[in-house]
Structures are given as C-alpha cells and as structure tokens.
Amino acid sequence: MREPLESLIEQYCTTRGYRYVYGTAGFRDDSEKLDTVMFATGIVACLRSQVLNGKPVGVMITASHNPSGDNGVKVVEPDGSMLIQSWESTATELANLLANRPLEDIKAKVGQLTSGESSVRPQLIVGRDSRVSGPHLLSCLVASATSLFDAKITDYGLLTTPQLHFLTNETMITGAHVDEQAYFAHFLGAWDQIAALQPVKLPNVVVDCANGIGGPKMSALLTQWGFAKQCSVINDKCDEPELLNHGCGADFVKTSQRLPNGVKPNANDLYCSFDGDADRVVFYYLDQNLGFHLLDGDKISTLFAYFVAKLLKQCKLDSILSMGVVQTAYANGSSTKYLQDNLQVPVSCTKTGVKHLHHEAVNNYDIGIYFEANGHGTVMFSNKFHETVTNHADQTPELKILKYLAKLINQTVGDAISDMMAVLAVLSILQWSPSRWDREFTDLPNKLTKVVVSDRSAFTTTDQERRLVSPAGLQDKIDEAVARIKSGRSFVRASGTEDAVRVYAEAATQSEKDQLSSIVGDLVREYC
C-alpha cells in the first residue's frame, strides 16, 4: 500500500452521507456524487481480477443515455459479460461503507475483502465515454487500484461501451495488449466475408450518434468500410458535452417516436440512432407522406429470428440447434404473438436489464436472441452452434452466412455499431426495404413515461416486473384500468438508474393508449 487508507479516503471519497445502489447497469448518478463510488469500484474490480487469478476485468465509465451531467460506472467480466450478480452486493456495500461509516469499519471491511489475495497482481481494462466528468472519475478509480493493489491498468481513453467489453475479452484471449483497431478489424472482416458470398445492396443510411462517443467511432469505421459512401453521420459533436443525448439518440427517438434533431427528412433513407455510449440502436424510416415509423428492439429481434430460422431450415439444422427469443415486459404484445404464432419460435420473459436477458439466452438456447425494446441487445451463439456449423459436411453459402453472421454480431454485449451492420446485412440478403421489414407485424400503440418519485424502492414487483407487490393496492387499481381498455396492458416498475418509476401502457388504439397511460400515471402519483 503506497499511501495510508485514511489519507486516500480523505482525498478521493468526497461524497459522504449518501446511499448508493448498483443498478441494472452499474452505478449511475449525478457525476458530482460519484467520487466515492469510483474509489470503491477500483477496489472491487481489482478484487474480482485477483479472484480470477489476474485475468483482465473491464471498467467502463459512462451514463449511457442519461443527461450530460450524470455519469456512472460498470464492471465487466474477463469474457466481456457484465459483472456477475453475486458481486453487485459487494460493490454496493463497499461504496456505502466508504460514504457512511466510521473509518475503523471501512478499514475492517477493506481488510476483510483484500485478505488472502495480495499475491496476485490485478489487471484492469478501462475506458470512458465523452462526458466532461470522465477523467476526474477515472482518477478516483486509479487511485484505489494502484495505491492499494499496484494494479496493471490499460487505459484505452475514449471508447464505446461495447468496445470496452470486446477489448476486455480479447485481452483475456490473447494474454497481451490489444489495439483498438482489433475491434474494427473483427467486425469489418465478418462483413467482408458475408459480402463475398452475397452482394450488398443497401439504401442510404443516416446514423444519429446522440452527440456521444459513437460519433468519432463511426467516423473511424467509415474510413475502412466500403459502404461509407452510402452512410452519413449526424449528431456527432461529442466535443460539445451539453449536446449529449439532447433531442437526439436512441432513447429520445424511442420515447418521443419522432425524428431527432439534425435529420433532413427523406422517404428514401433508412435512419438509425445510437445512445450516448453506443450500446443500443433503434431504426426508423419515413413513408411517402413523411410519416414516422419506428423499428425498435422488438423489430430487430424478430428480424434476426426470421432470418436465422430461415437459414437453419435451409441448412437442415433446425432440428439440431435450438433458437429462442428473450424479451422483457416492455416488448410489444404484437411482437410476442408474431414470434410464437407466425415463426413458431419460443419466447422467454425476464426482468429488465440486459444482464437478465443475457443469462436467459446463454442458458436456454443454442442461438439466443435478446433485445430490449429500447434497442439494447445482441444474439448469443453457443459452443454447440460453432461446432455444428464448423463440422457440418455441407458447407453451403447459407451455412457460411450463418457462421459469419455470428462473427458480425458482438456477443459480449449489445453493440450499436455491430448490431447496425448485422441488420443492414440481413436486410440486404433478404432484399427487404425498411417498410417490408416493418410489415411483418404491426405494433400495438404503446407509450413509456416517467414519473419522478421520492423513493423508487417503494415500488417492488413480481412476475418478471410485470406486476407490483407494493405499494399495496396499486396493482389492483392498475388491473381495473387495464380491464376497461381494448387490448390493454400496463405495468409499473422502478427505474434502475434514477429516482423515478417507468409507466408502460399498450392498447388497441392511440387514444386508448394515451388514456391508459394517463390513468396509470395518475395512480402512481397518488401512491407516491
């Protein structure tokens, strides 16, 4: 230990008397309240690396789609997946000890956590998005990681979240430093392999990068991608932090269901929007009357399900490899019905948060497709899948496309850039226009709103977050409201990232959807 713990805490744990929670995507809050969390995360990430015998553990500093004044941090396993849930409570406990307990208790806990692991030097892979607060928060993490553990830290600077996940996994695989170019080379290589089998014909694509880190990374991709002439980037001003996620980005487009700032309407273009750290993507297009049509995570998952099911059948692997789609309660009811009735594809439902969907996909299917409605998701391909397609006697073009598609999709985490490329490849091979894609099923009108509350922990749920347990009596009132609406569905859940609850409403018509949303929102306010 280079400095006494007491002096480190005094210098870096400036947030005191505060309560932290490791939520669905790590810690996230007002950036001015995160010094203590970052110091704690440095300890937790190093401990995780030590327990795993020095394997690289990733740390990403980002608040995704949140406003520019917020920030956050998430810890990444060596295989690129999110921190295992059993360690989330350790992170929460340590952060709150550092913020709220006497020094002696902190010393005792840190000593307890670090005992028996000191002989292993931990290794951290770190990155951050474009928020102004990033460098300072990184310094708090580095302070605990270096002073208490002498950690080996590879700092990639500005990265998208999916790049951090990918590079963490690549570092584990190679056992050496991996250049950021490896990320682009991997996915561009997969694209080229598919394009060699199937000529690519695409519409003009406009990419809204939410004025986040996805902007410069998309620009870097386009310098190497043969598709660059048909792709334009907007909202790529990551050097103007006040513009981050402001009137643009995936969350804005999904919730407002309209074009982001900076778009020039054109009925012949396909549009897509990333969020601030480029781990989610939604698509949309305009009809001939310039009417807006959203192609969100439900549309993406059903597109992949349709395409992969078709290839499996052509390759006669549909009876050998299992495929299923994992959704959350936010999935549109029409998408679930389409998957089950039209495609005969199994559908599972989990709690909100890709860590829950990821677990379900990996453990239940050879090909597990999961996308939250907000556009965050990926497709997981099992070892059995890779062995089967590699060893299959008949290496047809269809089988090769299936194999290269698995490479084109970032399986470590949802990735806006990778998912965008995969969607474009599938649309090209199917020769589908955006409107043809959209016609596979029609979404029931739906609306997602936010109600700010003083204590989000008062809202607890069951049945994969589709029904409230508390406050007592609120679910009965919601059920009564839903029963009066044709094809009505509504649920309420506490946000995993802010002091608010989310209200989802779905109905047969736009007016009934708005009516149901208003009623349930008012009910929540009554019970706050």
C-alpha positions in Angstrom: 0.0 0.0 0.0 1.7 3.2 -1.1 -0.5 5.6 0.9 -2.4 5.0 4.2 -6.0 4.1 3.5 -7.1 7.0 5.7 -5.4 9.7 3.5 -6.7 8.1 0.3 -10.3 8.1 1.6 -9.9 11.7 2.7 -8.6 12.7 -0.7 -10.8 10.7 -3.0 -14.1 9.8 -1.2 -15.5 13.3 -1.1 -19.2 12.1 -1.2 -20.3 11.3 2.3 -23.6 10.6 3.9 -25.1 9.2 0.6 -26.7 5.9 -0.4 -25.6 4.1 -3.5 -27.2 1.2 -5.4 -25.5 -1.0 -8.1 -28.5 -1.0 -10.5 -29.3 -2.7 -13.7 -26.3 -1.1 -15.5 -23.9 -0.5 -12.6 -23.7 2.7 -10.6 -25.2 5.8 -12.1 -25.9 9.3 -10.6 -25.1 12.9 -10.7 -21.4 13.0 -11.6 -20.6 15.2 -8.6 -21.7 12.4 -6.3 -19.6 9.6 -7.7 -16.0 10.1 -6.4 -16.6 7.6 -3.6 -18.2 5.1 -5.9 -15.3 5.2 -8.3 -12.8 4.7 -5.4 -14.9 1.7 -4.3 -15.1 0.3 -7.8 -11.4 0.4 -8.2 -11.2 -1.9 -5.1 -14.0 -4.2 -6.3 -12.6 -4.6 -9.8 -9.1 -5.4 -8.5 -10.6 -8.0 -6.1 -12.5 -9.6 -8.9 -9.4 -9.8 -11.1 -7.5 -11.3 -8.2 -10.1 -13.9 -7.5 -9.9 -14.8 -11.2 -6.1 -15.2 -10.9 -5.2 -11.9 -12.5 -7.5 -12.1 -15.6 -8.4 -8.7 -17.0 -11.5 -7.1 -15.6 -13.1 -4.2 -17.5 -14.3 -0.9 -16.1 -16.4 1.4 -18.2 -17.2 5.0 -17.1 -20.4 6.0 -18.7 -24.0 7.0 -18.0 -25.3 5.9 -21.4 -28.5 7.7 -22.4 -28.6 9.9 -19.3 -28.1 13.7 -19.4 -24.5 15.0 -19.8 -24.3 16.0 -16.1 -24.7 12.4 -15.0 -22.1 9.6 -15.1 -21.7 6.1 -13.9 -19.5 3.0 -13.9 -20.0 -0.7 -14.8 -17.6 -3.6 -14.2 -17.0 -6.2 -16.9 -16.0 -9.8 -16.6 -13.0 -11.1 -18.5 -15.2 -12.8 -21.1 -16.9 -9.4 -21.8 -20.1 -10.1 -19.9 -21.4 -7.9 -17.1 -20.2 -8.3 -13.5 -21.7 -11.4 -12.0 -24.7 -10.5 -9.8 -23.3 -12.1 -6.7 -20.6 -9.3 -6.7 -23.0 -6.5 -7.1 -23.9 -6.5 -3.4 -20.2 -6.4 -2.6 -19.8 -3.3 -4.7 -22.9 -1.7 -3.1 -21.8 -2.5 0.4 -18.3 -1.1 0.0 -19.5 2.1 -1.7 -21.9 2.8 1.1 -19.4 1.9 3.8 -17.0 4.5 2.3 -19.7 7.1 2.2 -21.4 6.5 5.5 -19.4 4.5 8.1 -16.6 5.4 10.6 -13.0 4.9 9.3 -12.4 1.8 11.5 -15.4 0.0 9.9 -14.1 0.9 6.5 -10.6 -0.4 7.3 -12.0 -3.6 8.7 -14.1 -4.2 5.6 -11.3 -3.4 3.1 -9.0 -5.7 5.1 -11.6 -8.4 5.0 -12.1 -8.1 1.3 -8.4 -7.9 0.4 -7.1 -10.7 2.7 -5.7 -13.8 1.0 -5.4 -12.3 -2.5 -2.5 -9.9 -2.2 0.0 -12.2 -4.1 -1.9 -11.8 -7.4 -1.5 -8.6 -9.3 -4.8 -7.5 -10.7 -5.3 -6.3 -14.3 -7.9 -3.7 -15.3 -9.0 -2.6 -18.8 -10.6 0.9 -18.6 -12.4 3.2 -20.9 -14.8 6.1 -20.7 -17.3 7.9 -22.8 -17.1 11.6 -23.8 -18.5 13.2 -20.6 -16.5 16.0 -19.1 -16.5 14.3 -15.7 -14.9 11.2 -17.0 -11.2 12.0 -16.5 -11.7 13.1 -12.8 -13.8 10.0 -12.0 -11.1 7.8 -13.6 -8.5 9.3 -11.4 -10.5 8.2 -8.3 -10.7 4.7 -9.6 -7.0 4.6 -10.5 -6.1 5.9 -7.0 -7.5 2.9 -5.2 -6.4 0.4 -7.9 -2.8 1.5 -7.9 -2.3 2.6 -4.3 -3.9 -0.5 -2.7 -3.2 -3.1 -5.3 -0.5 -1.9 -7.7 -2.9 -2.9 -10.5 -1.8 -3.2 -14.1 -4.1 -0.7 -15.9 -4.6 -0.4 -19.6 -6.4 2.8 -20.3 -8.0 3.0 -23.7 -9.3 6.5 -23.2 -12.5 7.3 -25.1 -14.4 4.1 -26.1 -17.9 3.0 -26.7 -19.1 0.6 -24.0 -19.2 -2.3 -26.5 -15.6 -1.7 -27.5 -14.6 -1.9 -23.8 -16.4 -5.2 -23.4 -14.9 -6.6 -26.7 -11.3 -5.4 -25.8 -11.5 -6.9 -22.3 -12.4 -10.3 -23.8 -9.8 -10.0 -26.5 -7.2 -9.2 -23.8 -8.2 -12.4 -21.9 -8.0 -14.5 -25.1 -4.6 -13.2 -26.3 -3.0 -12.6 -23.0 -1.5 -9.4 -24.4 -2.3 -5.8 -25.2 -4.9 -5.5 -27.9 -5.0 -2.4 -30.1 -8.4 -0.7 -30.6 -8.1 -1.4 -34.3 -8.7 -5.1 -33.5 -12.4 -4.2 -32.8 -12.8 -2.6 -36.3 -10.9 -5.4 -38.0 -13.0 -8.1 -36.4 -16.4 -6.8 -37.5 -15.3 -5.4 -40.8 -13.7 -8.8 -41.6 -17.0 -10.5 -40.9 -18.9 -8.0 -43.1 -16.4 -8.6 -45.9 -16.9 -12.4 -45.6 -20.7 -12.0 -45.9 -20.4 -9.6 -48.8 -18.2 -12.0 -50.7 -21.0 -14.5 -50.6 -23.9 -12.1 -51.1 -23.6 -8.8 -53.0 -24.6 -6.0 -50.7 -27.2 -3.5 -51.9 -28.4 -1.0 -49.4 -30.3 2.3 -49.1 -28.7 5.4 -47.9 -28.3 5.2 -44.1 -28.2 8.1 -41.8 -26.7 7.4 -38.3 -27.6 9.6 -35.4 -24.8 9.3 -32.8 -26.5 11.2 -30.0 -23.5 13.6 -29.9 -21.7 10.9 -27.9 -18.7 8.7 -28.3 -20.3 6.8 -31.1 -19.7 9.7 -33.5 -15.9 9.5 -33.7 -16.0 5.7 -33.6 -18.5 5.6 -36.6 -16.2 8.0 -38.4 -13.3 5.7 -37.8 -15.3 2.8 -39.1 -16.3 4.6 -42.2 -12.7 5.3 -43.2 -12.3 1.5 -43.5 -15.7 0.4 -44.7 -16.6 0.1 -48.4 -20.2 1.1 -47.6 -19.1 4.6 -46.4 -20.4 6.4 -49.5 -24.0 5.3 -48.6 -23.7 6.2 -44.9 -23.8 9.6 -43.3 -23.3 10.5 -39.7 -25.2 13.3 -37.8 -25.2 14.4 -34.2 -21.6 13.5 -33.9 -20.4 16.5 -31.8 -19.0 14.6 -28.8 -16.8 17.6 -28.1 -19.8 19.7 -27.1 -20.9 17.9 -23.9 -24.1 19.9 -23.4 -25.5 18.3 -26.6 -25.1 14.7 -25.4 -28.4 12.9 -25.7 -30.2 16.2 -26.1 -33.0 16.0 -28.6 -31.4 13.0 -30.3 -30.2 9.5 -29.7 -31.9 6.1 -29.3 -33.7 6.9 -26.0 -35.1 10.2 -27.4 -36.4 8.6 -30.6 -37.9 5.6 -28.8 -39.7 7.6 -26.2 -40.8 10.5 -28.3 -41.3 8.4 -31.5 -40.2 11.2 -33.8 -37.1 12.3 -35.7 -34.1 13.5 -33.7 -32.6 16.9 -34.2 -30.4 17.3 -37.3 -32.3 14.9 -39.6 -33.2 16.0 -43.1 -36.5 14.1 -43.9 -36.2 11.8 -46.9 -38.6 8.9 -47.6 -35.8 7.0 -49.4 -33.4 6.8 -46.4 -33.1 4.4 -43.5 -32.2 6.1 -40.2 -30.8 4.7 -37.0 -29.9 6.2 -33.6 -27.3 5.2 -31.1 -27.4 6.2 -27.4 -24.6 8.1 -25.7 -22.2 5.2 -25.3 -23.3 3.3 -28.4 -24.6 0.1 -26.8 -28.1 0.4 -28.1 -29.7 1.2 -31.5 -33.1 1.8 -33.0 -34.0 2.2 -36.7 -36.8 4.2 -38.3 -37.9 5.4 -41.7 -40.4 7.8 -43.3 -43.2 6.8 -45.6 -44.0 8.7 -48.8 -46.1 11.2 -46.8 -43.1 11.6 -44.4 -44.9 9.7 -41.7 -42.6 8.4 -38.9 -42.2 4.6 -38.5 -40.1 3.2 -35.6 -38.2 -0.1 -35.9 -37.1 -0.7 -32.3 -35.6 -3.6 -30.4 -38.7 -5.8 -30.9 -38.4 -5.3 -34.7 -34.7 -6.1 -34.6 -35.1 -9.3 -32.6 -37.9 -10.5 -34.9 -35.8 -9.7 -38.0 -32.9 -11.8 -36.7 -35.3 -14.6 -35.6 -36.9 -14.7 -39.1 -33.6 -14.7 -40.8 -31.8 -17.2 -38.6 -34.8 -19.6 -38.6 -34.8 -19.5 -42.4 -31.1 -20.3 -42.6 -31.4 -23.1 -40.1 -34.1 -24.7 -42.1 -32.2 -24.3 -45.4 -29.2 -25.9 -43.8 -31.3 -28.7 -42.2 -30.1 -27.7 -38.7 -33.5 -26.6 -37.3 -33.9 -29.9 -35.5 -30.3 -29.9 -34.2 -29.8 -26.3 -32.9 -32.4 -24.6 -30.6 -33.3 -21.0 -31.1 -35.3 -18.7 -28.9 -36.0 -15.0 -28.3 -35.8 -13.4 -24.8 -37.9 -10.3 -24.1 -38.8 -8.1 -21.2 -42.2 -6.8 -20.2 -41.6 -3.8 -22.4 -41.8 -5.9 -25.5 -44.8 -5.1 -27.7 -47.5 -7.7 -27.4 -47.7 -8.0 -31.2 -44.0 -9.0 -31.4 -44.5 -11.8 -28.9 -47.6 -13.1 -30.8 -45.7 -12.9 -34.2 -42.7 -14.9 -32.8 -44.9 -17.6 -31.3 -47.7 -17.8 -33.9 -46.0 -16.9 -37.2 -42.5 -18.1 -36.6 -43.1 -20.8 -34.0 -40.1 -19.5 -32.1 -40.0 -20.0 -28.3 -40.2 -16.7 -26.2 -38.9 -16.2 -22.7 -39.6 -13.2 -20.5 -37.1 -11.8 -17.9 -36.6 -8.8 -15.7 -35.5 -5.5 -17.3 -31.7 -5.2 -17.8 -29.5 -7.0 -20.4 -27.8 -8.9 -17.6 -31.0 -10.8 -17.1 -31.7 -11.4 -20.8 -28.1 -12.4 -21.4 -28.3 -15.1 -18.8 -31.5 -16.5 -20.1 -30.3 -16.5 -23.7 -27.0 -18.2 -22.8 -28.5 -20.9 -20.6 -31.5 -21.9 -22.7 -30.8 -21.7 -26.4 -28.0 -22.6 -28.9 -29.0 -19.3 -30.6 -30.4 -16.9 -28.1 -31.7 -13.6 -29.5 -32.4 -10.8 -27.0 -33.2 -7.2 -27.4 -34.9 -4.8 -25.1 -37.5 -2.7 -26.8 -35.1 0.3 -26.3 -32.7 -1.3 -28.8 -30.2 -2.8 -26.4 -29.4 -6.4 -27.2 -27.5 -9.0 -29.2 -27.5 -12.6 -30.3 -25.7 -15.3 -28.5 -24.3 -18.4 -30.3 -23.3 -21.4 -28.2 -20.3 -23.6 -28.4 -22.6 -26.3 -29.9 -23.6 -23.9 -32.6 -20.0 -23.1 -33.6 -19.0 -26.8 -33.5 -22.1 -27.8 -35.6 -21.6 -25.2 -38.3 -17.8 -25.8 -38.5 -18.1 -29.6 -38.7 -21.2 -29.7 -41.0 -20.4 -31.8 -44.1 -22.2 -29.5 -46.5 -20.6 -26.0 -46.3 -23.2 -24.2 -48.4 -23.3 -20.4 -48.8 -26.3 -20.3 -46.4 -24.3 -22.1 -43.8 -21.3 -19.8 -44.3 -23.6 -16.8 -44.0 -24.9 -18.2 -40.7 -21.3 -18.7 -39.5 -20.2 -15.2 -40.5 -23.3 -13.6 -39.0 -22.3 -15.0 -35.6 -19.0 -13.2 -36.1 -20.5 -10.0 -37.2 -22.7 -9.7 -34.1 -20.8 -8.6 -30.9 -21.7 -11.4 -28.4 -20.0 -9.8 -25.4 -22.7 -7.1 -25.1 -25.3 -5.1 -27.1 -23.4 -3.0 -29.6 -25.0 -0.3 -31.7 -22.3 -0.4 -34.4 -22.2 -4.2 -34.7 -26.0 -4.5 -34.5 -26.4 -1.9 -37.2 -24.0 -3.7 -39.5 -25.8 -7.0 -38.9 -29.3 -5.6 -39.6 -28.0 -4.0 -42.8 -26.5 -7.3 -43.9 -29.7 -9.2 -43.2 -31.9 -6.6 -45.0 -29.6 -6.8 -48.0 -29.6 -10.6 -48.2 -33.4 -10.7 -47.8 -33.8 -7.8 -50.2 -36.1 -6.1 -47.8 -36.8 -2.4 -47.7 -37.5 -0.8 -44.3 -41.2 -0.8 -45.0 -41.1 -4.5 -45.9 -39.4 -5.2 -42.6 -42.0 -3.2 -40.8 -44.9 -5.1 -42.4 -44.0 -8.4 -40.7 -46.2 -7.3 -37.8 -47.8 -4.1 -36.6 -47.0 -2.8 -33.2 -49.9 -2.1 -30.8 -49.8 1.6 -29.9 -47.7 2.0 -26.8 -46.2 4.6 -24.6 -43.4 4.7 -22.0 -43.5 7.6 -19.5 -41.6 8.5 -16.4 -43.0 9.6 -13.0 -40.5 11.2 -10.6 -40.9 9.8 -7.1 -39.2 10.4 -3.8 -38.5 6.7 -3.1 -38.3 4.3 -6.0 -37.6 1.4 -3.6 -41.2 1.6 -2.5 -42.2 0.2 -5.9 -41.5 -3.6 -5.8 -42.5 -6.1 -8.4 -43.0 -9.8 -9.2 -43.7 -11.9 -12.3 -40.6 -10.6 -14.2 -41.6 -7.0 -13.2 -45.0 -7.2 -14.8 -47.0 -6.8 -11.5 -46.5 -4.6 -8.4 -46.2 -6.1 -4.9 -46.0 -2.7 -3.3 -47.4 -0.1 -2.7 -50.2 -2.2 -1.5 -53.4 -1.8 -3.6 -51.8 0.0 -6.6 -51.8 -3.1 -8.7 -55.5 -3.7 -8.2 -56.2 -0.2 -9.4 -54.0 -0.8 -12.5 -55.8 -4.0 -13.2 -59.2 -2.2 -13.1 -57.9 0.4 -15.5 -56.5 -2.2 -17.9 -59.7 -4.2 -17.9 -61.6 -1.2 -19.4 -59.2 -0.8 -22.4 -59.3 -3.0 -25.5 -56.1 -5.0 -25.8 -54.9 -3.0 -22.8 -51.7 -3.8 -21.0 -49.8 -1.7 -18.5 -47.2 -2.2 -15.8 -45.1 0.0 -13.4 -41.5 -0.6 -12.3 -38.9 1.3 -10.5 -36.1 2.8 -12.7 -32.8 1.1 -12.3 -30.9 4.3 -13.0 -32.8 7.2 -11.5 -35.3 8.2 -8.8 -38.4 7.6 -10.9 -40.8 4.8 -12.0 -41.5 3.8 -15.5 -45.1 3.5 -16.7 -45.7 1.4 -19.8 -49.1 1.4 -21.5 -50.3 -0.5 -24.5 -53.7 -0.6 -26.2 -55.6 -1.2 -29.5 -55.7 2.4 -30.5 -53.6 5.6 -30.0 -56.3 7.3 -28.0 -56.9 4.3 -25.7 -53.1 4.0 -25.2 -52.9 7.7 -24.2 -55.9 7.3 -21.9 -54.4 4.2 -20.2 -51.0 5.9 -19.8 -52.6 8.9 -18.2 -54.7 6.9 -15.8 -51.9 4.7 -14.6 -49.5 7.7 -14.3 -52.0 9.5 -12.1 -52.4 6.4 -10.0 -48.7 6.2 -9.4 -48.7 9.9 -8.3 -51.4 9.1 -5.8 -49.3 6.4 -4.2 -46.0 8.3 -4.1 
